[in-house]
Amino acid sequence: MERYRFLTRLVFCAVLCIMVTQWNYSIPQATGQPGPQEQPAVAKKPKAFVVYYSRTGNTKAIAESVREVLGADIQEIKDMKDRSGFFGFIGGMIDVKKRPITEISPKEFNLKDYDVLLIGSPGWGMKFAPAITTFFNIADFTGKKVVLFCVTSARFKQASFDEYSKVITSRGGKVIDTFIIKTLWLDRNEMKGKAKKISIERAGKWMR
Ligand SMILES: Cc1cc2nc3c(=O)[nH]c(=O)nc-3n(C[C@H](O)[C@H](O)[C@H](O)COP(=O)(O)O)c2cc1C
């Protein structure tokens, strides 16, 4: 009899143990977190690409500064025509008015991974240098937000930004902002500082 009672208790305890452990596994834990189907969509961070041409290094320094602030990728465009020295300067002055298309390297650009393009050029005769005008005419801007920046000694005209905006719009993009950095009397660090300040102030607008 005593043995029977002991066995009954043993079986009862075993069944109780199984129930408790199964209960623990089968009831979902209340974590306060949404279930897999309720997870909010994580907004994709826009990717930025800085593209620039620079004859003497000012636009390059500024493009690097913008890239650093935005964590962007960067691409320098080379003009295949020799623009160095005094004759390069004179040739540039003539070409920007008469032959604003030039041979550039690279010839093709894969922009599909980017949401925002920041395109910089030195100001030549209040226009963009031919290397960048060429880029405007070959790039596919479909769906891209574009920021144009000009690096000039002293002067540039808004009408030129308007002209390039039209080209970019006709090729599927949208110019969302422009800025000018005047380099006369500034050393490279001062130029970079100006570019950094503008980039920090406007990053929210550009990278929305
Ligand atoms: C062909 C040529 C034309 C230029 N025209 C102008 C101009 O019209 N106005 C101006 O303020 N600076 C002008 N500049 C000066 C450049 O815009 C300035 O030096 C700029 O900072 C150069 O940038 P980079 O070092 O990236 O080439 C000209 C420079 C060159 C080479």
Ligand as a Chemical Component Dictionary entry (heavy atoms), coordinates in Angstrom:
data_LIG
# 
_chem_comp.id                   LIG 
_chem_comp.type                 NON-POLYMER 
_chem_comp.pdbx_formal_charge   0 
_chem_comp.three_letter_code    LIG 
# 
loop_
_chem_comp_atom.comp_id 
_chem_comp_atom.atom_id 
_chem_comp_atom.alt_atom_id 
_chem_comp_atom.type_symbol 
_chem_comp_atom.charge 
_chem_comp_atom.model_Cartn_x 
_chem_comp_atom.model_Cartn_y 
_chem_comp_atom.model_Cartn_z 
_chem_comp_atom.pdbx_ordinal 
LIG C1  C1  C 0 40.217 78.894 -67.596 1  
LIG C2  C2  C 0 39.912 79.513 -66.254 2  
LIG C3  C3  C 0 38.924 80.488 -66.156 3  
LIG C4  C4  C 0 38.612 81.084 -64.932 4  
LIG N1  N1  N 0 37.597 81.995 -64.848 5  
LIG C5  C5  C 0 37.290 82.566 -63.661 6  
LIG C6  C6  C 0 36.216 83.516 -63.560 7  
LIG O1  O1  O 0 35.560 83.860 -64.536 8  
LIG N2  N2  N 0 35.942 84.057 -62.343 9  
LIG C7  C7  C 0 36.648 83.715 -61.230 10 
LIG O2  O2  O 0 36.344 84.226 -60.146 11 
LIG N3  N3  N 0 37.654 82.778 -61.278 12 
LIG C8  C8  C 0 37.980 82.192 -62.470 13 
LIG N4  N4  N 0 38.996 81.254 -62.547 14 
LIG C9  C9  C 0 39.693 80.861 -61.327 15 
LIG C10 C10 C 0 39.208 79.538 -60.756 16 
LIG O3  O3  O 0 37.798 79.482 -60.698 17 
LIG C11 C11 C 0 39.733 79.320 -59.334 18 
LIG O4  O4  O 0 41.129 79.481 -59.325 19 
LIG C12 C12 C 0 39.396 77.979 -58.763 20 
LIG O5  O5  O 0 39.605 78.011 -57.352 21 
LIG C13 C13 C 0 40.234 76.868 -59.354 22 
LIG O6  O6  O 0 39.786 75.622 -58.881 23 
LIG P1  P1  P 0 40.680 74.294 -59.116 24 
LIG O7  O7  O 0 41.948 74.468 -58.276 25 
LIG O8  O8  O 0 39.833 73.204 -58.590 26 
LIG O9  O9  O 0 40.988 74.159 -60.564 27 
LIG C14 C14 C 0 39.330 80.674 -63.767 28 
LIG C15 C15 C 0 40.327 79.711 -63.878 29 
LIG C16 C16 C 0 40.625 79.143 -65.110 30 
LIG C17 C17 C 0 41.679 78.083 -65.207 31 
# 
loop_
_chem_comp_bond.comp_id 
_chem_comp_bond.atom_id_1 
_chem_comp_bond.atom_id_2 
_chem_comp_bond.value_order 
_chem_comp_bond.pdbx_ordinal 
LIG C1  C2  SING 1  
LIG C2  C3  SING 2  
LIG C2  C16 DOUB 3  
LIG C3  C4  DOUB 4  
LIG C4  N1  SING 5  
LIG C4  C14 SING 6  
LIG N1  C5  DOUB 7  
LIG C5  C6  SING 8  
LIG C5  C8  SING 9  
LIG C6  O1  DOUB 10 
LIG C6  N2  SING 11 
LIG N2  C7  SING 12 
LIG C7  O2  DOUB 13 
LIG C7  N3  SING 14 
LIG N3  C8  DOUB 15 
LIG C8  N4  SING 16 
LIG N4  C9  SING 17 
LIG N4  C14 SING 18 
LIG C9  C10 SING 19 
LIG C10 O3  SING 20 
LIG C10 C11 SING 21 
LIG C11 O4  SING 22 
LIG C11 C12 SING 23 
LIG C12 O5  SING 24 
LIG C12 C13 SING 25 
LIG C13 O6  SING 26 
LIG O6  P1  SING 27 
LIG P1  O7  DOUB 28 
LIG P1  O8  SING 29 
LIG P1  O9  SING 30 
LIG C14 C15 DOUB 31 
LIG C15 C16 SING 32 
LIG C16 C17 SING 33 
# 
